[in-house]
């Protein structure tokens, strides 16, 4: 049984979330708490495997409680967040502090609408139960980047790095992308599974700590060397090569395997437009989004990389691609930035150590 403690200041949520969790026979709600103080008192007695935690609460808010839970108990936390700018900012801060993932409440979080996210809550609880907070990497202190100069639009690139990532992704990207050096000669495009309203703030946070430019993708944005574009929540991201350079193309077409944005959609366009001049990377996350798309990058002659199981918070997406035979290299989170900078002809800040067995070509022993 997966033992869950539900922490929320709303009496309605303290009824609704347990009702949702009881839909799964393998999940047991061992208790509820109305704020962070009550939660911290109950943890030693109830010994939950997972905690669902409201972000906005009186007395002790969710972020303060989260800091204590991570430091003192090392219990995985699933944040329950509101779909507001304030809620999004607090949620992203919570992911930095060590929460494993989050679920955004519907804008009208009454009982009828909460059932709209029931499947998401159950799926994430089951996935989190199989992971460990030790897989969340502490963010490396990085020197404050120099003020970024605007990238001249004539500096188009014929090389691209495409990344598909989900659960555990905000922490992984916050760890990895600051290691990409300025002057990186390829464009970077990223699908991170996040709801609408979260990706703009997430991209802005990354831009503050990265040496390269990071921004939420807008329709028509140029794919430029040293620029990373993150797909907007609830909108597919594709790339298209034009006579004067490649651009981002946004689409509201149907979700793919329940995802919009979808890594498969992004990888398909990268394979078609860039072929052998592309690097596809599939990282921590639930499910199999991106597995078939990265296979098409490989078939087109591009290089494919998967994050290893040891450093993935959830190994679902990388595992699906590896098991289908679509991956050239398997690398730890620490090694991925070095691998792509080396592949792009730049010195790496994380030199690849060939003797380490964690990095190996597919089919090697």
Secondary structure, 3 states (H helix, E strand, C coil): CEEEEEECCCHHHHHHHHHHHCCCCCEEEEEEECCHHHHHHHHHHHCCCEEEEECCCCCCCHHHHHHHHHHHHCCEEEEEECCCHHHHHHHHHHHHHCCCEEEECCCCCCHHHHHHHHHHHHHHHHHHHCCCHHHCCCCCCCCCCCCCCCCCCCCECCCEEEEEECCCHHHHHHHHHHHCCCCCCCEEEEEECCCCCCHHHHHHHHHHHCCCEEEECCCCCECECCEEEECCCCCEEEEEEECCEEEEEEECCCCECCECCCHHHHHHHHHHHHHHHEEEEECCCCCCCCHHHHHHHHHCCCEEEEECCCCCCCCHHHHHHHHCCCCCEEECHHHHHHHHHHHCCCCCCCCCCCCCCCCEECCCC
